[in-house]
Amino acid sequence: MLTRLKAFAEKHPRLAAWIALAAGMVIILIIAARDVGLLWNQWLFLILATIGLAGLCVWIIGWEANDDAPAASE
């Protein structure tokens, strides 16, 4: 099972980073806002927004990774 996860992460590093970051951020969101008394649709929107934010974070970090790649090949 772990070898399959490792192979997936090596084949799709950004997607794996997005999944891991989104999972961690959603867990923190649930822990931090559990006593607020949100409705189900508010929870849904917050979780979807958090997943989207995690994707944007991974995408922006990927810009830095792409900047370093051409310099290393020269």
C-alpha positions as CSV (number, residue, x, y, z in Angstrom):
1,M,0.0,0.0,0.0
2,L,2.8,2.5,0.9
3,T,4.6,1.6,-2.3
4,R,1.6,2.5,-4.3
5,L,1.2,5.8,-2.5
6,K,4.9,6.5,-3.0
7,A,4.6,5.7,-6.7
8,F,1.6,8.0,-7.1
9,A,3.4,10.8,-5.3
10,E,6.5,10.4,-7.6
11,K,4.3,10.3,-10.7
12,H,2.0,13.2,-9.7
13,P,3.9,15.3,-7.2
14,R,1.7,18.4,-7.4
15,L,-1.5,16.5,-7.0
16,A,-0.1,14.6,-4.1
17,A,1.0,17.8,-2.5
18,W,-2.4,19.3,-3.1
19,I,-4.2,16.3,-1.5
20,A,-1.9,16.3,1.5
21,L,-2.0,20.1,2.1
22,A,-5.8,20.2,1.6
23,A,-6.3,17.3,4.1
24,G,-4.2,19.1,6.7
25,M,-5.9,22.4,6.1
26,V,-9.4,20.9,6.3
27,I,-8.5,19.1,9.6
28,I,-7.3,22.4,11.1
29,L,-10.4,24.2,9.8
30,I,-12.7,21.6,11.4
31,I,-10.8,21.7,14.7
32,A,-10.7,25.5,14.8
33,A,-14.4,26.1,13.8
34,R,-16.1,23.1,15.5
35,D,-17.8,25.2,18.2
36,V,-18.9,28.1,16.0
37,G,-22.3,26.7,15.1
38,L,-22.1,26.8,11.3
39,L,-24.8,25.4,9.1
40,W,-24.1,22.5,6.8
41,N,-23.9,24.7,3.7
42,Q,-21.5,27.0,5.4
43,W,-19.3,24.1,6.3
44,L,-19.4,22.8,2.7
45,F,-18.4,26.2,1.3
46,L,-15.6,26.6,3.8
47,I,-14.2,23.2,3.1
48,L,-14.4,23.7,-0.7
49,A,-12.8,27.1,-0.4
50,T,-10.0,25.6,1.8
51,I,-9.4,22.8,-0.8
52,G,-9.2,25.5,-3.5
53,L,-6.8,27.6,-1.5
54,A,-4.6,24.6,-1.0
55,G,-4.6,24.0,-4.7
56,L,-3.6,27.7,-5.3
57,C,-0.8,27.4,-2.8
58,V,0.6,24.3,-4.5
59,W,0.3,26.0,-7.9
60,I,2.1,29.2,-6.7
61,I,4.9,27.1,-5.1
62,G,5.2,25.3,-8.4
63,W,6.1,28.6,-10.1
64,E,9.2,28.7,-8.0
65,A,10.1,25.1,-8.9
66,N,9.7,26.0,-12.6
67,D,12.0,29.0,-12.3
68,D,14.8,26.8,-10.9
69,A,14.7,24.1,-13.5
70,P,16.1,26.0,-16.6
71,A,18.9,27.5,-14.5
72,A,20.0,24.0,-13.4
73,S,20.2,22.7,-16.9
74,E,22.5,25.5,-18.2
